[in-house]
Amino acid sequence: MKILFTDLDGTLLNKESKVSAKTKIFLDEFTSSGNKLVFSSGRPLYSILEVKENAGLNYPGALVIASNGSQIYDCDSDKTILEKRLPLTYVAYLQAAAVKNKLHIHTYTDDSIICDSEDEEIIYYRRRIHLPLIITPDYASYLTKGPLKMLAIDLHDHDRLTGFRASLEDWAADKITCIFSNDNYLEMFDKSAGKGNAVRYVYEHFGVDRKDTFAAGDAQNDISMIQAAGVGIAMLNADEAVKKAADVVTPKDNHNDGLAEYLWSVL
């Protein structure tokens, strides 16, 4: 058995955020041969499941790595098999730090987005992430358990997010990971989470040799996953840092079935 760990946006999905007919044919063939598909994304669980359902990717044995490796979910049993949550004290600290820097930040319950206002950033974010929105001024007080991640967004100035991450470095060093999933999104999650750790957990859990694992992505939050797998695949449209970390770069981009065409050539 082989395992394919694939990011969604910029990797498995095309520019319309859909799985193309050609890529769907590859996934049908890959899974019908007894291989395992794992969707691995920064998106929250229910957003990934929505993509999976809409694309008809209902394969036996499929798993989901959600929220940048903070949650691993078994689709067959409809159960979470591993999760890493942020303490509520961290939530309060990060919200206060973002407010001080006049940055948008939001977090999540298991099935909703929590934000302090319906601002430009959350309207933009919810174009793809179709979860209910809860407006509340104090995230830590509202939540009954720690969230899987937090997300800071700046739609106009990447340097503001870079500066915010730098301001958190000393505090965050042994607590959380702060990493970009694109130029506008700064992801924050538990230090022991991450896509790479989730990849290792999955292939060890199922007794699959690392050499039989493939991981594909395009953004900085995919690097640990790409490095953890036996074959790390960067999309042609990936960030340069991702390409440098990968074993191979696809000959075509995500809008032209780059992942499917590469894997067809080697499997």
C-alpha positions in Angstrom: 0.0 0.0 0.0 1.1 3.5 -0.8 -0.2 6.7 0.9 -0.7 10.0 -0.9 -0.8 13.1 1.4 -2.1 16.0 -0.6 -2.7 19.7 0.2 -5.9 21.1 -1.3 -5.6 24.8 -2.3 -2.9 25.3 -4.9 -2.2 21.5 -5.2 -5.1 19.1 -5.6 -7.6 21.9 -6.4 -7.4 24.0 -9.5 -7.9 27.8 -9.7 -11.6 27.4 -9.3 -11.1 25.4 -6.1 -12.3 22.2 -7.8 -10.9 18.8 -8.5 -10.7 18.4 -12.3 -12.1 15.4 -14.1 -8.6 14.3 -15.0 -7.3 14.5 -11.5 -10.5 12.6 -10.3 -9.7 9.8 -12.7 -6.2 9.5 -11.2 -7.5 9.4 -7.7 -10.1 6.8 -8.6 -7.3 4.6 -10.1 -4.9 5.2 -7.2 -7.4 4.3 -4.5 -9.0 1.4 -6.3 -5.5 -0.2 -6.4 -5.6 -0.4 -2.6 -3.7 2.8 -1.8 -4.7 5.4 0.8 -5.6 9.0 0.2 -5.0 11.6 2.9 -6.3 15.2 2.5 -3.9 17.5 4.3 -4.8 21.1 4.6 -4.7 24.2 6.8 -8.5 24.3 6.4 -10.7 23.3 9.3 -12.2 19.8 9.1 -15.7 20.6 7.9 -14.4 22.7 5.1 -12.2 19.8 3.9 -15.1 17.4 4.1 -17.2 19.8 2.0 -14.6 19.8 -0.7 -14.3 16.0 -0.5 -18.1 15.5 -0.7 -18.6 18.0 -3.6 -15.8 16.4 -5.6 -17.1 12.9 -5.0 -13.9 11.7 -3.4 -15.6 9.2 -1.1 -12.9 6.6 -1.1 -12.7 3.8 1.5 -10.0 4.4 4.1 -9.6 8.1 3.4 -8.2 10.3 6.2 -8.2 14.0 6.7 -5.3 16.0 8.3 -7.0 19.3 9.2 -5.9 22.7 10.7 -2.2 22.1 9.7 -1.9 18.8 11.4 -3.8 19.7 14.6 -6.4 17.1 13.8 -6.4 13.7 12.1 -9.8 12.4 11.2 -10.9 8.9 10.0 -13.6 9.3 7.3 -14.8 5.7 7.6 -15.4 5.8 11.3 -16.4 9.5 11.4 -14.0 9.9 14.3 -11.0 12.1 15.2 -8.0 9.9 16.0 -5.6 12.6 17.1 -5.9 16.3 18.0 -3.6 19.0 19.3 -5.5 22.0 20.8 -4.3 25.5 21.9 -4.7 26.3 25.6 -7.3 29.1 26.1 -4.5 31.2 27.8 -2.7 31.2 24.4 -5.9 32.2 22.6 -6.3 35.2 24.9 -2.6 36.2 24.5 -2.8 35.9 20.7 -6.1 37.8 20.4 -4.7 40.6 22.6 -1.5 40.8 20.6 -3.4 41.0 17.3 -5.7 43.7 18.6 -2.6 45.7 19.7 -1.2 45.4 16.2 -4.6 46.2 14.6 -4.6 42.9 12.8 -7.5 40.6 12.0 -7.4 37.3 13.9 -10.0 34.6 14.3 -10.3 31.1 15.6 -12.8 28.2 15.6 -15.2 26.0 17.5 -15.4 22.5 16.1 -17.8 23.6 13.4 -17.8 27.4 13.3 -15.5 30.4 12.9 -15.2 32.8 15.8 -14.4 36.5 15.0 -14.9 39.8 16.8 -16.5 41.5 13.8 -17.7 40.7 10.2 -14.7 42.6 8.7 -13.2 42.6 5.2 -10.9 39.8 6.1 -13.5 37.4 7.3 -15.8 38.1 4.3 -12.9 37.3 2.0 -12.0 34.1 4.0 -15.5 32.8 3.9 -15.7 32.8 0.1 -14.0 29.4 0.3 -14.5 28.4 3.9 -18.2 28.0 4.2 -18.6 27.7 8.0 -21.1 29.5 10.2 -19.7 32.7 11.8 -20.0 33.5 15.5 -19.3 37.1 16.5 -17.9 37.6 20.0 -15.4 40.1 21.5 -13.5 37.6 23.8 -12.6 34.3 22.1 -11.2 32.6 25.2 -14.2 33.4 27.3 -16.6 32.1 24.6 -14.8 28.8 24.0 -15.4 25.8 26.2 -12.2 24.1 25.0 -9.1 25.1 23.2 -9.3 25.6 19.4 -7.2 23.7 16.9 -5.7 26.8 15.4 -5.9 30.6 15.1 -5.5 32.6 11.9 -4.3 36.2 11.3 -5.1 37.8 8.0 -3.9 40.9 6.2 -5.2 41.2 2.6 -3.0 44.2 1.7 0.3 44.2 3.5 2.3 40.9 3.9 5.0 42.8 5.9 2.5 43.5 8.7 2.0 39.8 9.2 5.7 39.2 9.1 6.2 41.9 11.7 3.5 40.3 13.9 5.1 36.9 13.7 8.5 38.5 14.6 6.9 40.2 17.7 5.7 36.7 18.9 9.0 34.9 18.4 10.2 34.9 22.1 6.8 34.0 23.5 6.0 31.5 20.9 9.3 29.6 20.8 8.2 26.6 22.9 4.5 27.0 22.5 3.2 27.5 19.0 4.2 27.4 15.4 3.5 30.5 13.3 3.7 29.8 9.6 2.3 31.2 6.3 -0.2 29.2 4.2 -0.1 32.0 1.7 1.0 35.7 1.7 -2.2 36.8 3.4 -2.7 34.1 6.0 -0.5 33.5 9.1 -1.4 30.2 10.7 -0.9 29.6 14.5 -1.1 26.1 16.0 0.3 23.9 18.7 4.1 23.4 18.5 3.7 19.6 18.5 1.2 19.7 15.6 2.1 20.5 12.0 1.6 18.6 8.8 4.9 16.8 9.0 4.2 15.3 12.5 0.8 14.2 11.2 2.3 12.5 8.2 4.6 10.5 10.4 1.8 9.5 12.7 -0.3 8.3 9.9 2.2 6.1 8.1 3.5 4.7 11.4 -0.1 4.0 12.6 -0.9 2.0 9.4 2.5 0.3 9.3 3.4 1.7 5.9 7.1 2.2 5.1 8.1 5.8 4.6 9.5 5.1 1.1 5.9 4.3 0.1 4.6 7.7 1.0 4.1 10.8 -1.2 3.3 14.3 0.0 2.4 17.2 -2.3 2.0 20.9 -1.5 2.7 24.5 -2.6 3.0 26.7 0.5 5.3 27.1 3.5 2.9 25.2 5.8 3.4 22.2 3.5 7.2 22.0 3.9 7.2 19.8 7.0 4.9 17.4 5.3 7.0 17.3 2.1 10.1 16.6 4.2 8.4 13.9 6.3 7.3 11.8 3.3 9.3 9.4 1.3 8.8 11.5 -1.8 8.2 15.2 -1.3 6.4 16.9 -4.3 6.3 20.6 -4.9 3.8 22.0 -7.4 5.2 24.0 -10.3 3.2 27.0 -8.8 4.7 26.4 -5.3 6.8 29.0 -3.3 10.5 28.7 -4.0 11.2 27.6 -0.4 8.8 24.6 -1.0 10.5 23.7 -4.3 13.9 23.7 -2.5 12.6 21.4 0.2 11.0 18.9 -2.2 12.5 15.9 -4.0 10.6 16.8 -7.2 8.7 19.6 -8.8 5.7 18.8 -11.0 6.1 19.7 -14.7 2.7 21.4 -14.7 0.8 23.6 -12.1 -2.3 22.9 -10.1 -4.6 24.3 -12.8 -3.2 21.8 -15.3 -3.4 18.5 -13.4 0.3 18.8 -12.3 0.0 16.4 -9.4 -1.9 13.7 -11.3 0.3 13.8 -14.3 3.5 13.5 -12.2 2.2 10.6 -10.2 0.9 8.8 -13.3 4.5 8.9 -14.6 6.0 7.3 -11.5 3.3 4.9 -10.2 
